[in-house]
Amino acid sequence: MPILPWHSLFGRKNARPPGRPRPGRPPQVEALEARALLTGQIPAVNLRDSDLVITHVPASLTATVGGEINVAWAVRNQGKDFSAGRWIDEVSSSFFRGRGDFEHTIADIRPGEEYHAGGSWDVSPYASPGHYNLTLVIGSGAIETNKDNNTAVIPVTLIDSPVDLRIFADSVPASAVAGARFHVLWGEAGGGNVAGRAFASHVYLSDDAALDPGKDVLLGISFSHPIDPQFGYHERAEVVISPSSAAGTKYLIFQVDTVGADGQLDPNPANNVVAVPIRIARPAPVRDLSAVAATPTAAPITAGTVINDGSAQRSMVKSVTLTFGAAVTLDAGAVRLTRDGALVAGVDIAVSLVGGKTVAVLTFHGNDAVGGSLADGRYALTVVAAKVRGLAGSSLAGDFVTNFHRLFGDTDGDGRVDGWDLDRFVRAMDRRRGQPGYQWSLDAGDDGTVDRTTDYVRFLRNYGRRV
């Protein structure tokens, strides 16, 4: 085994070498060193009756999350013979970034003689504050008569590592059209230590430059990731402003904040929010053909579809509303709903006349429904033109098809369950029907509570899925 320098250990800084050999060493040790110098090979050798024992360790230690911890110890040979050769003293704990080994090269330890060693190790920035144990095991690889006195356990208290999180806008468009998607870029930085614990950044749409999470509209969220104070971190997200948003100047507000009781400690929240103005324009008006007066040639009938209440979420689909542009008669089989090409059973259709227009509301029951909602999957709703009859011979210009999906946990309708959906689920968790924050679309069991058993388990099953 090649000789390694004492300072070459992984993860250790500023370690002190053990005491150097003293004169008067036994011939066996001299021969061992001579062999090592000539061949580069050192067998682990201890003479017949050596016993290494820990004589000093700290009673307890305190360190900072993301900082360093310093450990020093002393070892004495309380046996009757020399200890010589090579062994390892090991320092370990669950909060280390790596394992801490202290390696000893040739050094004869006389009976009654003591050596001192120590070093500093990096504490992981992901560790949580609290109480831990650090374990020191000496003499790994040494041959001795008693191994029972080679271990010491040191209590360690980790305290929080404050990080000055701050946020800034990188790229925000000067204007956007309501209902259209666009991209925003923002950055985060942390002063002082590495920000390795829980935090999240949010993007809100606000009527003014003051953040009010209870009133402002959440457009996007990104969960925590390590931030090196020297480099920072940049985020990019695609967002969409509600099609019903009024025209005028609004504000995109970017916020970085802690998450939960175990979140990143930030002593200066004043720089955690930045607001950027953005002009909102209304989309170009679309001509409503249903409002055009009937002509002697019988204008084609139009139809429109609304999923649930018109919100973007597809976590639950409990109803689909078809509105025709005129009063019509629906023959049997006029409305068909399929899932992945297969006809869906258990569809109830309630038809009424509202303001001179026919409205058909679809609800669901049976094996294809879960809690009153369609099951997860992709669906196609088809209105068969040949089975829709209007007045004066009017009809649909062709089959009217609406494609949509249902995926429990998809709170924004983008066809996947991701971190943004998780944030919304956490906000709604434990809320009951009638309480602020309750989301019926996350109540999978339809029992009036977004609970941690049925609903959370269902959400986790879909987390990361797409349809």
N, C-alpha and C positions, 0 to 999 in steps of 0.2 A: 504494500500500500504506500503510495507516495506521501511524502511529508507535505502538509498543507500549512500555510502561515496562519497564526492564531487569529488574524484580523480578516480572514477570507470568508467568514460565515454569512449565510443568507439572512437578511433581515436585521442584522445587529449593527449598531453604530457605537463607536467610541468604547469598545470593550477593552478591559485591561487584561494583560497576560498574567498567568500565574508567576510566582517567584522563580527566578532562575536557579539552576542547579548550583549547589555549593560544593566546595572541595571535600575530599574524603569520601568520594562515592565508592561503592563496592565494585570489584572488578567486573561483575556481571553487567552492571550498568554501563561501564566504560566500553565493554565489548559490544553491547547493544547499540550504543551511539556510533561506534566505529563502523559497524555493519550498515547502519542506516546511511551514513555519509557515503559509503562505497557503493551501495546497491540501490538506495532510495526506497528500501523496503523496511517497514517497522512492524514486527509482530506485537500484539498486545501482550505485555509481560508484567506480571506482578510477582514479587517473591512470596514465599510460602505462607506468611501470616501477616498480611496487611489488612487494615480495616478503615476505610474512609467514612467519615461521619460529618454531617453538616453541623457547624458550631454557631453560625450566625446567619439569619435572614431577617428582613424587616418584619416587624409585627403586623403591619398593614401598609397598604399603598393607596394613593389617590392619583388618578390620571384623567385626562380630558379626551372625550371622543374625538378621533381624528388627530390626536397629538402623539406624544411619546410617553413611554413608561420606563423608568430607570430601576434596575434591579441589581443589587450587590449581595454577595454571599461569601461565606468563609467555610473552608473544609479542612479538617485535621485528620492525619493518619494516627489512629489510636491503637494500631496493631503493634506487633513486636518486630516486624521487618519492614524494609523499604517498600514503597509503591513506586513502580517505574513503568515507563512505556507511554501508552496513549489511550485516552478515554474521552468521553463526551459528557458534559453537563448539559442537561436539557431544560429549557424554560418553555412552558406552553400554557396557553389559555385560549378560550373560544373567541376572545375579542382581538387576537393578534391578526395582522395581515398575513403573516407567514409563521412558520415554526421557528422557534429561537434555539439554536444549538450553540454551545460554547465548546470548542475543541481544544484539547490539550496535546501539545507535542511532547517530546521527551523531557521529562522533569522528574527527578527522583524526589519523592516525598519521604523524608526520614520518619521514623517513629516519633510521635509527639510534635512533628512539624506541621505547619498550617499554611495554606495558600488562600489568597483572596482573588475573587473574580467578579465580573459583572458586565453590564452593558445596557443599552437602551433599545427598545423595540417600538415599532409603529403600531398604534392602536387604530383599528379599522374605523373609518368614518361612518360605516353602516351600523356600528354597535349602538345599542340603546343604553341610556344612562341607567345605572343600577349597581347591584352588588354581584361580584364575580369572585372566582378563585383562580389564582395563578399557581401552577405546580412546578416545582424545581426537583429534578431527579439527577443526582450526581453519579459519576462513576460508571456510566453506561459503556460496557466493553472492558471494564477493569475486572481482574480476577481478585476476589477478596473473600474473606471468611464470613462476612455478615452484610447482607444487602438490606436488612430491615431498617437501617438508620440512614438510608440514602435518599429519602423523599421528604420534602417539606411543602406545605400548602399555605399560601399567603393570601389573606383576604384583600380584595381590590375593590375600590369604589370608583366607578366611572361617572364623571359629571358632564353635563351638557356642554356642547361646543357651539357657542353663538356664532352665527353667520349673518352678515348684513346682506340679505337678499334684495335685489333691486331689478327693475324691469324697464325696458325701453322698446319703442316701436321701431322696427327696421324698415318695413315697406307697407304702406297703407294707401289704397287708391283715394284720390280726392273725391270721387263720386261713385255711386253704385245704383243699380236699378233694383227696386223691390222685387223679390222673387228670383233674381238671378244670382248664380254662385260666383264668388270671386275669392282670391287668395290674399291672406295677410301674413306678414312675417314680423316676428318680434324676438327679442333677446332677453336673456336673464344673466345676471352676474352675481357672484357672491364674494364679499370682502372678508378677508381673514382666513378662515379654515375652508377645507373642502366641504361643500354642502352635499352630504351623502344621505341624509335622512328624509323623511316624508315631507314633500311639499307639492304644490300643483300651481299651474298658471291657467288663468281663465280669460276668455274674451267675451265682453258684454256689449250689447247695444243699448245706449242710454239717450234720453231726451236732453240731458245736460252733462256737464263735465264732472259731476259728483257721483261717485259709485254708490249704488243702493241695490245690493243683490236681491232684496225682496221685491224690487220693482223692475229693475233692468232685465233685459232678455239675455240669457246665456246662449252664446253662439258656439262656443268651443271650449275644450279643456284639454290640458296635457299634464300627465302625472309625473312625479319626481324622477330625476335622473341626476347623477353626480355632476356638480358644477365646480370646476377648478377655478379658484379666484384669479388666476392669471389669464384664462382664456374665455370664460363664460360659456354660454350655450345659446343656440339659435333655434327657434321653432317656426314651423310653417303649417298653416291649416287652411282648408277650404271651408268657407262659411257662406251662409245664405240668409238674407234678411227677408222676413215674412212678406209674402205678396200683398198683404193687407196694410203694410206699413205706410204711413202718410208721407207725402213728399216734404222736403225741408232739410235743414241741417240737424244732424244728430251726432253722436259721439261713439266711437269704438273705444272701450275702456279695457286696458290690459292690466291684469292683476296677478301677482305672484304671492302665494300665501301658504301657511302651514296646513297640514292635513292631520286631524285627530289629535288625541292627547299625546301621542308619541311623535309629533311633527318636529320639523326643523326649528330650533330656537332662533328667533330673529329679534334682536333687541331694538331694531330701528324700522318699524313698519311704515314710516312716513314716505319712503321711496319705493313702496311696493305697488303703486298704482300710477298709470299714465293714461291720459285721455287724448284722443286724436279726433278732430272734427271730420265728418264725412257728409257729403250732400247726397240725399236720397231722392231719386227720381221715380215717378210712377211709370209702369210699363205702358207702351202704346196701347190705346183702347182697342178692344176686339169687338167687332160688330156682332151683336146678339141676333142671330137669325130668327130666334123664336119670337122676337118682338116685331118682326116685319109683318105687316098686314097681309092676310091671305089674298092671293090673286086668282083670277078665274082659272089659271093653269095649275092651281094647287101646289104651292111651294113644298119642297121636301121637309119632313119632320126632323127636328134635331133632338139630340138626347145628351144628357150629361150625367156624370157619376161622382158621388161623394163617398169616400170611405170613412166610416165612423162619423165623427163630427167635423171632418175636414182637416184635422190636425195631421202633422207629418208622421206621427208615431205609427209603427206597424207591430208593436208588441202584442196588442190584442186587436182583432178585427171582429167586432160584434154586429156590425150592420153595414150594408151597402145600399145607398139611396140612388135610384134612377129617376131623373126628372126629364120628361119629354117636353118638347116645345109647344105642344098642343094637346088637346084631349084625344086620346087614342083608345083603341080596344086591343087588348093583348090576348091572342089566341093561346091555346095550350101549347107549351113548348117554346113560347116566345123568348123566355129568358133561361139561359143555360149557364151553369157554373161548373168549371172543371178544375181539377187539381192535377198538375202534371199529365194532362190529357184525359184523366178519368173523371167521369161525371160524379159530382158531389151530391150525396143524398142528404136529407134532413135540412132542406132549404125552405123556409116559409116566406111567402111573398104577400105583403099587404098593399093593396092598390087603392088609391084615393084620388080625388080631383081637387086640386088646390089652385085657386086663381085661374081657372080655366085650363090648367095643365095637369096631365096625368103624372102621379108620383107613385113609384113602386119601391117599397122598402123591404130589403132582404134581411132576414135574421136566420139563426142557425141552431140546430139541435142534433141530438143523436151522436153516433160514433165519430162523425167528422167535426164535432165541436168539443172544445175544452173550456169549461167555465163560461159557456155562452159565446166563445170565440172560435173562429176557424182554427184548425190545427196548423202547425208550422208547415210552410210550403209555398210554392208559386201557383197562382190562380189566374184563370182567364174567365171574365164575365162577358158573355156574348148575347146581344139582343138580335134575334133573327128577323131580318127586315121583312121577309115574306109573311111573318106571323104578327105583324103590327099593322093595324088598320086605322087610318085617320078619317076625318070628315072630307067629303067631296073628293074621295079617291086619293088623298094624299098618303104618303108612306115614307119610310126611311130611305135614304139614297142607297144604302147598302147595310150589310151587317155592322152593328156597332160593337166594338170589342174594347174592353178595359182590362189591362194586365196589372196585377198587383201581387204583393206577397204578404205573408204573415210570418214573423219570427219573434218569439217571446224575448223581450229584453231590448229590441230594436226601438229605442225611444225617439230616434230622429228620422227613421224611414230610409236609411241608406243601405239597407240590405245586409247589415252585419251588426254584431254585438261587440263593442269595443270599450275603450277606457272612458269615452264620453258618456256612454250608456251606464257604465259602472258608477260614475259620479252621480248621475241622476237617480240611480237605484239607491245608493247610500243615503242621499238626501230624503228619499221617500220611505226608507226603512222604518218600521215600527209605527208608521202613521196609520190612523184609522179613518174610515169614511166620515167626512164631515170636518176633519181636522185640516188645518193649513198644511200643504205639502203632500197630502195623500194623492197618489196617482193610480186611478183605477186600472190603467193599462199595465201596471206592474203587479196587480193583485191577481195572480194566476188562478188561485182557488176561488176567486170571487166571493170571499168570506168577509170582506170589509176591512181587512188589515193586510198591509205589505209586510209579511212576517219573515223571520229568519230561518224558517224550516222549509215549508212548501215553496214559497215564492223565491227565496234566495237560492235554494237547491236547483230549481228550474232555471234561474238566471245563470248560475255557474255552469250548468250543462251546455248552455248555448254560448257562453263567453268565448269569443274568438271565431265563432261560426259565421258563415255567409250563406245566403240563399240566392 
